[in-house]
Amino acid sequence: MAIPYGFEKMPDGMVRMIASQIEVVQRIYQRYIDGASLGTITNELEADQVTSPSGSSKWSRSVIDKMLSNGKYG
């Protein structure tokens, strides 16, 4: 099972939140709810130098779309 962005698996097998990444997830959801397009959200994250789930400085619309459709964030 893949651990979603914003969480990490601990040595004991438990999963815990990574606060800084959860803030990014919340920001993405809020911007989307506010009506921002995937492209706008991508541009904003890159402008603010937020690191993507892969550790890159670049975000893609598909990554944001997958995050928004991931039921684990619900």
mmCIF file as gemmi writes it, N, C-alpha and C atoms, coordinates in Angstrom:
data_model
loop_
_atom_site.group_PDB
_atom_site.id
_atom_site.type_symbol
_atom_site.label_atom_id
_atom_site.label_alt_id
_atom_site.label_comp_id
_atom_site.label_asym_id
_atom_site.label_entity_id
_atom_site.label_seq_id
_atom_site.pdbx_PDB_ins_code
_atom_site.Cartn_x
_atom_site.Cartn_y
_atom_site.Cartn_z
_atom_site.occupancy
_atom_site.B_iso_or_equiv
_atom_site.pdbx_formal_charge
_atom_site.auth_seq_id
_atom_site.auth_asym_id
_atom_site.pdbx_PDB_model_num
ATOM 1 N N . MET Axp A 1 ? 0.848 -1.178 0 1 0 ? 1 A 1
ATOM 2 C CA . MET Axp A 1 ? 0 0 0 1 0 ? 1 A 1
ATOM 3 C C . MET Axp A 1 ? 0.894 1.243 0 1 0 ? 1 A 1
ATOM 4 N N . ALA Axp A 2 ? 0.65 2.128 -0.943 1 0 ? 2 A 1
ATOM 5 C CA . ALA Axp A 2 ? 1.417 3.368 -1.026 1 0 ? 2 A 1
ATOM 6 C C . ALA Axp A 2 ? 0.929 4.348 0.038 1 0 ? 2 A 1
ATOM 7 N N . ILE Axp A 3 ? 1.866 4.984 0.666 1 0 ? 3 A 1
ATOM 8 C CA . ILE Axp A 3 ? 1.539 5.994 1.673 1 0 ? 3 A 1
ATOM 9 C C . ILE Axp A 3 ? 1.337 7.324 0.945 1 0 ? 3 A 1
ATOM 10 N N . PRO Axp A 4 ? 0.175 7.972 1.106 1 0 ? 4 A 1
ATOM 11 C CA . PRO Axp A 4 ? -0.064 9.227 0.384 1 0 ? 4 A 1
ATOM 12 C C . PRO Axp A 4 ? 0.796 10.375 0.912 1 0 ? 4 A 1
ATOM 13 N N . TYR Axp A 5 ? 1.004 11.355 0.044 1 0 ? 5 A 1
ATOM 14 C CA . TYR Axp A 5 ? 1.727 12.569 0.389 1 0 ? 5 A 1
ATOM 15 C C . TYR Axp A 5 ? 1.121 13.158 1.662 1 0 ? 5 A 1
ATOM 16 N N . GLY Axp A 6 ? 1.965 13.528 2.59 1 0 ? 6 A 1
ATOM 17 C CA . GLY Axp A 6 ? 1.493 14.089 3.853 1 0 ? 6 A 1
ATOM 18 C C . GLY Axp A 6 ? 1.561 13.108 5.006 1 0 ? 6 A 1
ATOM 19 N N . PHE Axp A 7 ? 1.916 11.867 4.696 1 0 ? 7 A 1
ATOM 20 C CA . PHE Axp A 7 ? 2.011 10.828 5.712 1 0 ? 7 A 1
ATOM 21 C C . PHE Axp A 7 ? 3.313 10.066 5.552 1 0 ? 7 A 1
ATOM 22 N N . GLU Axp A 8 ? 3.751 9.42 6.624 1 0 ? 8 A 1
ATOM 23 C CA . GLU Axp A 8 ? 4.927 8.555 6.543 1 0 ? 8 A 1
ATOM 24 C C . GLU Axp A 8 ? 4.71 7.345 7.431 1 0 ? 8 A 1
ATOM 25 N N . LYS Axp A 9 ? 5.314 6.247 7.015 1 0 ? 9 A 1
ATOM 26 C CA . LYS Axp A 9 ? 5.216 5.012 7.781 1 0 ? 9 A 1
ATOM 27 C C . LYS Axp A 9 ? 6.373 4.971 8.77 1 0 ? 9 A 1
ATOM 28 N N . MET Axp A 10 ? 6.056 4.723 10.014 1 0 ? 10 A 1
ATOM 29 C CA . MET Axp A 10 ? 7.038 4.653 11.077 1 0 ? 10 A 1
ATOM 30 C C . MET Axp A 10 ? 7.631 3.244 11.143 1 0 ? 10 A 1
ATOM 31 N N . PRO Axp A 11 ? 8.781 3.085 11.793 1 0 ? 11 A 1
ATOM 32 C CA . PRO Axp A 11 ? 9.396 1.754 11.899 1 0 ? 11 A 1
ATOM 33 C C . PRO Axp A 11 ? 8.486 0.7 12.533 1 0 ? 11 A 1
ATOM 34 N N . ASP Axp A 12 ? 7.582 1.127 13.407 1 0 ? 12 A 1
ATOM 35 C CA . ASP Axp A 12 ? 6.672 0.181 14.061 1 0 ? 12 A 1
ATOM 36 C C . ASP Axp A 12 ? 5.451 -0.158 13.197 1 0 ? 12 A 1
ATOM 37 N N . GLY Axp A 13 ? 5.414 0.405 11.983 1 0 ? 13 A 1
ATOM 38 C CA . GLY Axp A 13 ? 4.317 0.133 11.065 1 0 ? 13 A 1
ATOM 39 C C . GLY Axp A 13 ? 3.174 1.123 11.131 1 0 ? 13 A 1
ATOM 40 N N . MET Axp A 14 ? 3.174 1.964 12.137 1 0 ? 14 A 1
ATOM 41 C CA . MET Axp A 14 ? 2.133 2.985 12.271 1 0 ? 14 A 1
ATOM 42 C C . MET Axp A 14 ? 2.379 4.088 11.239 1 0 ? 14 A 1
ATOM 43 N N . VAL Axp A 15 ? 1.326 4.803 10.906 1 0 ? 15 A 1
ATOM 44 C CA . VAL Axp A 15 ? 1.419 5.905 9.957 1 0 ? 15 A 1
ATOM 45 C C . VAL Axp A 15 ? 1.168 7.203 10.712 1 0 ? 15 A 1
ATOM 46 N N . ARG Axp A 16 ? 1.996 8.208 10.408 1 0 ? 16 A 1
ATOM 47 C CA . ARG Axp A 16 ? 1.772 9.502 11.058 1 0 ? 16 A 1
ATOM 48 C C . ARG Axp A 16 ? 1.773 10.607 10.011 1 0 ? 16 A 1
ATOM 49 N N . MET Axp A 17 ? 1.126 11.716 10.362 1 0 ? 17 A 1
ATOM 50 C CA . MET Axp A 17 ? 1.059 12.865 9.469 1 0 ? 17 A 1
ATOM 51 C C . MET Axp A 17 ? 2.361 13.655 9.517 1 0 ? 17 A 1
ATOM 52 N N . ILE Axp A 18 ? 2.68 14.261 8.393 1 0 ? 18 A 1
ATOM 53 C CA . ILE Axp A 18 ? 3.785 15.214 8.299 1 0 ? 18 A 1
ATOM 54 C C . ILE Axp A 18 ? 3.119 16.584 8.166 1 0 ? 18 A 1
ATOM 55 N N . ALA Axp A 19 ? 3.147 17.369 9.223 1 0 ? 19 A 1
ATOM 56 C CA . ALA Axp A 19 ? 2.372 18.604 9.306 1 0 ? 19 A 1
ATOM 57 C C . ALA Axp A 19 ? 2.602 19.541 8.124 1 0 ? 19 A 1
ATOM 58 N N . SER Axp A 20 ? 3.844 19.746 7.722 1 0 ? 20 A 1
ATOM 59 C CA . SER Axp A 20 ? 4.125 20.689 6.634 1 0 ? 20 A 1
ATOM 60 C C . SER Axp A 20 ? 3.508 20.223 5.315 1 0 ? 20 A 1
ATOM 61 N N . GLN Axp A 21 ? 3.477 18.918 5.094 1 0 ? 21 A 1
ATOM 62 C CA . GLN Axp A 21 ? 2.888 18.397 3.857 1 0 ? 21 A 1
ATOM 63 C C . GLN Axp A 21 ? 1.367 18.397 3.923 1 0 ? 21 A 1
ATOM 64 N N . ILE Axp A 22 ? 0.817 18.147 5.098 1 0 ? 22 A 1
ATOM 65 C CA . ILE Axp A 22 ? -0.641 18.204 5.258 1 0 ? 22 A 1
ATOM 66 C C . ILE Axp A 22 ? -1.131 19.619 4.986 1 0 ? 22 A 1
ATOM 67 N N . GLU Axp A 23 ? -0.355 20.617 5.379 1 0 ? 23 A 1
ATOM 68 C CA . GLU Axp A 23 ? -0.718 22.008 5.073 1 0 ? 23 A 1
ATOM 69 C C . GLU Axp A 23 ? -0.783 22.229 3.564 1 0 ? 23 A 1
ATOM 70 N N . VAL Axp A 24 ? 0.12 21.607 2.824 1 0 ? 24 A 1
ATOM 71 C CA . VAL Axp A 24 ? 0.115 21.724 1.361 1 0 ? 24 A 1
ATOM 72 C C . VAL Axp A 24 ? -1.143 21.065 0.802 1 0 ? 24 A 1
ATOM 73 N N . VAL Axp A 25 ? -1.485 19.888 1.3 1 0 ? 25 A 1
ATOM 74 C CA . VAL Axp A 25 ? -2.691 19.189 0.85 1 0 ? 25 A 1
ATOM 75 C C . VAL Axp A 25 ? -3.923 20.05 1.131 1 0 ? 25 A 1
ATOM 76 N N . GLN Axp A 26 ? -3.998 20.619 2.32 1 0 ? 26 A 1
ATOM 77 C CA . GLN Axp A 26 ? -5.135 21.475 2.675 1 0 ? 26 A 1
ATOM 78 C C . GLN Axp A 26 ? -5.194 22.701 1.772 1 0 ? 26 A 1
ATOM 79 N N . ARG Axp A 27 ? -4.047 23.257 1.471 1 0 ? 27 A 1
ATOM 80 C CA . ARG Axp A 27 ? -3.974 24.421 0.58 1 0 ? 27 A 1
ATOM 81 C C . ARG Axp A 27 ? -4.496 24.055 -0.81 1 0 ? 27 A 1
ATOM 82 N N . ILE Axp A 28 ? -4.079 22.91 -1.326 1 0 ? 28 A 1
ATOM 83 C CA . ILE Axp A 28 ? -4.525 22.47 -2.644 1 0 ? 28 A 1
ATOM 84 C C . ILE Axp A 28 ? -6.044 22.314 -2.666 1 0 ? 28 A 1
ATOM 85 N N . TYR Axp A 29 ? -6.595 21.632 -1.661 1 0 ? 29 A 1
ATOM 86 C CA . TYR Axp A 29 ? -8.047 21.455 -1.593 1 0 ? 29 A 1
ATOM 87 C C . TYR Axp A 29 ? -8.766 22.799 -1.485 1 0 ? 29 A 1
ATOM 88 N N . GLN Axp A 30 ? -8.269 23.697 -0.651 1 0 ? 30 A 1
ATOM 89 C CA . GLN Axp A 30 ? -8.932 24.991 -0.468 1 0 ? 30 A 1
ATOM 90 C C . GLN Axp A 30 ? -8.893 25.819 -1.739 1 0 ? 30 A 1
ATOM 91 N N . ARG Axp A 31 ? -7.758 25.833 -2.42 1 0 ? 31 A 1
ATOM 92 C CA . ARG Axp A 31 ? -7.655 26.591 -3.678 1 0 ? 31 A 1
ATOM 93 C C . ARG Axp A 31 ? -8.612 26.018 -4.718 1 0 ? 31 A 1
ATOM 94 N N . TYR Axp A 32 ? -8.725 24.679 -4.755 1 0 ? 32 A 1
ATOM 95 C CA . TYR Axp A 32 ? -9.63 24.042 -5.708 1 0 ? 32 A 1
ATOM 96 C C . TYR Axp A 32 ? -11.082 24.388 -5.377 1 0 ? 32 A 1
ATOM 97 N N . ILE Axp A 33 ? -11.425 24.33 -4.093 1 0 ? 33 A 1
ATOM 98 C CA . ILE Axp A 33 ? -12.779 24.705 -3.658 1 0 ? 33 A 1
ATOM 99 C C . ILE Axp A 33 ? -13.067 26.16 -4.003 1 0 ? 33 A 1
ATOM 100 N N . ASP Axp A 34 ? -12.045 27.004 -3.905 1 0 ? 34 A 1
ATOM 101 C CA . ASP Axp A 34 ? -12.198 28.423 -4.227 1 0 ? 34 A 1
ATOM 102 C C . ASP Axp A 34 ? -12.342 28.681 -5.725 1 0 ? 34 A 1
ATOM 103 N N . GLY Axp A 35 ? -12.156 27.628 -6.537 1 0 ? 35 A 1
ATOM 104 C CA . GLY Axp A 35 ? -12.343 27.773 -7.977 1 0 ? 35 A 1
ATOM 105 C C . GLY Axp A 35 ? -11.061 27.863 -8.789 1 0 ? 35 A 1
ATOM 106 N N . ALA Axp A 36 ? -9.912 27.711 -8.148 1 0 ? 36 A 1
ATOM 107 C CA . ALA Axp A 36 ? -8.645 27.767 -8.883 1 0 ? 36 A 1
ATOM 108 C C . ALA Axp A 36 ? -8.501 26.522 -9.754 1 0 ? 36 A 1
ATOM 109 N N . SER Axp A 37 ? -7.98 26.718 -10.948 1 0 ? 37 A 1
ATOM 110 C CA . SER Axp A 37 ? -7.75 25.588 -11.846 1 0 ? 37 A 1
ATOM 111 C C . SER Axp A 37 ? -6.521 24.801 -11.395 1 0 ? 37 A 1
ATOM 112 N N . LEU Axp A 38 ? -6.372 23.592 -11.936 1 0 ? 38 A 1
ATOM 113 C CA . LEU Axp A 38 ? -5.194 22.784 -11.615 1 0 ? 38 A 1
ATOM 114 C C . LEU Axp A 38 ? -3.921 23.517 -12.04 1 0 ? 38 A 1
ATOM 115 N N . GLY Axp A 39 ? -3.969 24.173 -13.185 1 0 ? 39 A 1
ATOM 116 C CA . GLY Axp A 39 ? -2.809 24.935 -13.656 1 0 ? 39 A 1
ATOM 117 C C . GLY Axp A 39 ? -2.456 26.085 -12.731 1 0 ? 39 A 1
ATOM 118 N N . THR Axp A 40 ? -3.459 26.778 -12.234 1 0 ? 40 A 1
ATOM 119 C CA . THR Axp A 40 ? -3.222 27.884 -11.303 1 0 ? 40 A 1
ATOM 120 C C . THR Axp A 40 ? -2.605 27.372 -10.012 1 0 ? 40 A 1
ATOM 121 N N . ILE Axp A 41 ? -3.146 26.286 -9.499 1 0 ? 41 A 1
ATOM 122 C CA . ILE Axp A 41 ? -2.61 25.702 -8.264 1 0 ? 41 A 1
ATOM 123 C C . ILE Axp A 41 ? -1.164 25.278 -8.478 1 0 ? 41 A 1
ATOM 124 N N . THR Axp A 42 ? -0.89 24.642 -9.602 1 0 ? 42 A 1
ATOM 125 C CA . THR Axp A 42 ? 0.473 24.23 -9.943 1 0 ? 42 A 1
ATOM 126 C C . THR Axp A 42 ? 1.413 25.431 -9.942 1 0 ? 42 A 1
ATOM 127 N N . ASN Axp A 43 ? 1.006 26.482 -10.623 1 0 ? 43 A 1
ATOM 128 C CA . ASN Axp A 43 ? 1.839 27.689 -10.712 1 0 ? 43 A 1
ATOM 129 C C . ASN Axp A 43 ? 2.075 28.318 -9.345 1 0 ? 43 A 1
ATOM 130 N N . GLU Axp A 44 ? 1.054 28.349 -8.51 1 0 ? 44 A 1
ATOM 131 C CA . GLU Axp A 44 ? 1.192 28.936 -7.175 1 0 ? 44 A 1
ATOM 132 C C . GLU Axp A 44 ? 2.17 28.138 -6.31 1 0 ? 44 A 1
ATOM 133 N N . LEU Axp A 45 ? 2.058 26.823 -6.351 1 0 ? 45 A 1
ATOM 134 C CA . LEU Axp A 45 ? 2.961 25.985 -5.558 1 0 ? 45 A 1
ATOM 135 C C . LEU Axp A 45 ? 4.404 26.162 -6.011 1 0 ? 45 A 1
ATOM 136 N N . GLU Axp A 46 ? 4.609 26.208 -7.316 1 0 ? 46 A 1
ATOM 137 C CA . GLU Axp A 46 ? 5.96 26.399 -7.845 1 0 ? 46 A 1
ATOM 138 C C . GLU Axp A 46 ? 6.49 27.783 -7.496 1 0 ? 46 A 1
ATOM 139 N N . ALA Axp A 47 ? 5.652 28.806 -7.587 1 0 ? 47 A 1
ATOM 140 C CA . ALA Axp A 47 ? 6.067 30.175 -7.258 1 0 ? 47 A 1
ATOM 141 C C . ALA Axp A 47 ? 6.474 30.287 -5.792 1 0 ? 47 A 1
ATOM 142 N N . ASP Axp A 48 ? 5.804 29.516 -4.938 1 0 ? 48 A 1
ATOM 143 C CA . ASP Axp A 48 ? 6.112 29.531 -3.507 1 0 ? 48 A 1
ATOM 144 C C . ASP Axp A 48 ? 7.184 28.508 -3.14 1 0 ? 48 A 1
ATOM 145 N N . GLN Axp A 49 ? 7.753 27.85 -4.149 1 0 ? 49 A 1
ATOM 146 C CA . GLN Axp A 49 ? 8.838 26.885 -3.979 1 0 ? 49 A 1
ATOM 147 C C . GLN Axp A 49 ? 8.462 25.739 -3.037 1 0 ? 49 A 1
ATOM 148 N N . VAL Axp A 50 ? 7.245 25.251 -3.207 1 0 ? 50 A 1
ATOM 149 C CA . VAL Axp A 50 ? 6.765 24.098 -2.445 1 0 ? 50 A 1
ATOM 150 C C . VAL Axp A 50 ? 7.243 22.843 -3.174 1 0 ? 50 A 1
ATOM 151 N N . THR Axp A 51 ? 7.873 21.945 -2.457 1 0 ? 51 A 1
ATOM 152 C CA . THR Axp A 51 ? 8.392 20.715 -3.039 1 0 ? 51 A 1
ATOM 153 C C . THR Axp A 51 ? 7.253 19.728 -3.316 1 0 ? 51 A 1
ATOM 154 N N . SER Axp A 52 ? 7.278 19.124 -4.491 1 0 ? 52 A 1
ATOM 155 C CA . SER Axp A 52 ? 6.243 18.172 -4.889 1 0 ? 52 A 1
ATOM 156 C C . SER Axp A 52 ? 6.434 16.836 -4.161 1 0 ? 52 A 1
ATOM 157 N N . PRO Axp A 53 ? 5.452 15.942 -4.266 1 0 ? 53 A 1
ATOM 158 C CA . PRO Axp A 53 ? 5.593 14.628 -3.626 1 0 ? 53 A 1
ATOM 159 C C . PRO Axp A 53 ? 6.837 13.861 -4.061 1 0 ? 53 A 1
ATOM 160 N N . SER Axp A 54 ? 7.313 14.109 -5.28 1 0 ? 54 A 1
ATOM 161 C CA . SER Axp A 54 ? 8.513 13.413 -5.76 1 0 ? 54 A 1
ATOM 162 C C . SER Axp A 54 ? 9.796 14.107 -5.322 1 0 ? 54 A 1
ATOM 163 N N . GLY Axp A 55 ? 9.66 15.249 -4.643 1 0 ? 55 A 1
ATOM 164 C CA . GLY Axp A 55 ? 10.825 15.995 -4.188 1 0 ? 55 A 1
ATOM 165 C C . GLY Axp A 55 ? 11.301 17.034 -5.185 1 0 ? 55 A 1
ATOM 166 N N . SER Axp A 56 ? 10.552 17.205 -6.249 1 0 ? 56 A 1
ATOM 167 C CA . SER Axp A 56 ? 10.908 18.145 -7.305 1 0 ? 56 A 1
ATOM 168 C C . SER Axp A 56 ? 10.372 19.54 -6.996 1 0 ? 56 A 1
ATOM 169 N N . SER Axp A 57 ? 10.956 20.536 -7.639 1 0 ? 57 A 1
ATOM 170 C CA . SER Axp A 57 ? 10.439 21.9 -7.514 1 0 ? 57 A 1
ATOM 171 C C . SER Axp A 57 ? 9.283 22.12 -8.487 1 0 ? 57 A 1
ATOM 172 N N . LYS Axp A 58 ? 9.064 21.182 -9.392 1 0 ? 58 A 1
ATOM 173 C CA . LYS Axp A 58 ? 7.993 21.271 -10.389 1 0 ? 58 A 1
ATOM 174 C C . LYS Axp A 58 ? 6.805 20.405 -9.976 1 0 ? 58 A 1
ATOM 175 N N . TRP Axp A 59 ? 5.628 20.942 -10.153 1 0 ? 59 A 1
ATOM 176 C CA . TRP Axp A 59 ? 4.385 20.22 -9.912 1 0 ? 59 A 1
ATOM 177 C C . TRP Axp A 59 ? 3.722 19.977 -11.258 1 0 ? 59 A 1
ATOM 178 N N . SER Axp A 60 ? 2.895 18.949 -11.337 1 0 ? 60 A 1
ATOM 179 C CA . SER Axp A 60 ? 2.128 18.718 -12.557 1 0 ? 60 A 1
ATOM 180 C C . SER Axp A 60 ? 0.643 18.726 -12.216 1 0 ? 60 A 1
ATOM 181 N N . ARG Axp A 61 ? -0.134 19.049 -13.229 1 0 ? 61 A 1
ATOM 182 C CA . ARG Axp A 61 ? -1.582 19.039 -13.03 1 0 ? 61 A 1
ATOM 183 C C . ARG Axp A 61 ? -2.057 17.644 -12.644 1 0 ? 61 A 1
ATOM 184 N N . SER Axp A 62 ? -1.432 16.617 -13.219 1 0 ? 62 A 1
ATOM 185 C CA . SER Axp A 62 ? -1.875 15.247 -12.93 1 0 ? 62 A 1
ATOM 186 C C . SER Axp A 62 ? -1.634 14.857 -11.473 1 0 ? 62 A 1
ATOM 187 N N . VAL Axp A 63 ? -0.541 15.335 -10.893 1 0 ? 63 A 1
ATOM 188 C CA . VAL Axp A 63 ? -0.27 15.048 -9.474 1 0 ? 63 A 1
ATOM 189 C C . VAL Axp A 63 ? -1.347 15.689 -8.603 1 0 ? 63 A 1
ATOM 190 N N . ILE Axp A 64 ? -1.68 16.928 -8.913 1 0 ? 64 A 1
ATOM 191 C CA . ILE Axp A 64 ? -2.71 17.622 -8.13 1 0 ? 64 A 1
ATOM 192 C C . ILE Axp A 64 ? -4.061 16.957 -8.33 1 0 ? 64 A 1
ATOM 193 N N . ASP Axp A 65 ? -4.365 16.567 -9.554 1 0 ? 65 A 1
ATOM 194 C CA . ASP Axp A 65 ? -5.629 15.882 -9.833 1 0 ? 65 A 1
ATOM 195 C C . ASP Axp A 65 ? -5.722 14.574 -9.045 1 0 ? 65 A 1
ATOM 196 N N . LYS Axp A 66 ? -4.628 13.813 -9.001 1 0 ? 66 A 1
ATOM 197 C CA . LYS Axp A 66 ? -4.617 12.559 -8.244 1 0 ? 66 A 1
ATOM 198 C C . LYS Axp A 66 ? -4.8 12.815 -6.753 1 0 ? 66 A 1
ATOM 199 N N . MET Axp A 67 ? -4.205 13.886 -6.247 1 0 ? 67 A 1
ATOM 200 C CA . MET Axp A 67 ? -4.373 14.211 -4.82 1 0 ? 67 A 1
ATOM 201 C C . MET Axp A 67 ? -5.831 14.561 -4.53 1 0 ? 67 A 1
ATOM 202 N N . LEU Axp A 68 ? -6.432 15.339 -5.416 1 0 ? 68 A 1
ATOM 203 C CA . LEU Axp A 68 ? -7.818 15.745 -5.208 1 0 ? 68 A 1
ATOM 204 C C . LEU Axp A 68 ? -8.798 14.58 -5.304 1 0 ? 68 A 1
ATOM 205 N N . SER Axp A 69 ? -8.443 13.549 -6.052 1 0 ? 69 A 1
ATOM 206 C CA . SER Axp A 69 ? -9.335 12.404 -6.202 1 0 ? 69 A 1
ATOM 207 C C . SER Axp A 69 ? -8.984 11.227 -5.281 1 0 ? 69 A 1
ATOM 208 N N . ASN Axp A 70 ? -7.991 11.431 -4.422 1 0 ? 70 A 1
ATOM 209 C CA . ASN Axp A 70 ? -7.569 10.37 -3.51 1 0 ? 70 A 1
ATOM 210 C C . ASN Axp A 70 ? -8.493 10.341 -2.292 1 0 ? 70 A 1
ATOM 211 N N . GLY Axp A 71 ? -9.269 9.285 -2.171 1 0 ? 71 A 1
ATOM 212 C CA . GLY Axp A 71 ? -10.216 9.143 -1.066 1 0 ? 71 A 1
ATOM 213 C C . GLY Axp A 71 ? -9.585 9.087 0.303 1 0 ? 71 A 1
ATOM 214 N N . LYS Axp A 72 ? -8.284 8.829 0.374 1 0 ? 72 A 1
ATOM 215 C CA . LYS Axp A 72 ? -7.613 8.764 1.665 1 0 ? 72 A 1
ATOM 216 C C . LYS Axp A 72 ? -7.516 10.122 2.342 1 0 ? 72 A 1
ATOM 217 N N . TYR Axp A 73 ? -7.674 11.192 1.568 1 0 ? 73 A 1
ATOM 218 C CA . TYR Axp A 73 ? -7.64 12.527 2.157 1 0 ? 73 A 1
ATOM 219 C C . TYR Axp A 73 ? -9.003 12.944 2.68 1 0 ? 73 A 1
ATOM 220 N N . GLY Axp A 74 ? -10.032 12.2 2.363 1 0 ? 74 A 1
ATOM 221 C CA . GLY Axp A 74 ? -11.384 12.553 2.753 1 0 ? 74 A 1
ATOM 222 C C . GLY Axp A 74 ? -11.625 12.365 4.179 1 0 ? 74 A 1
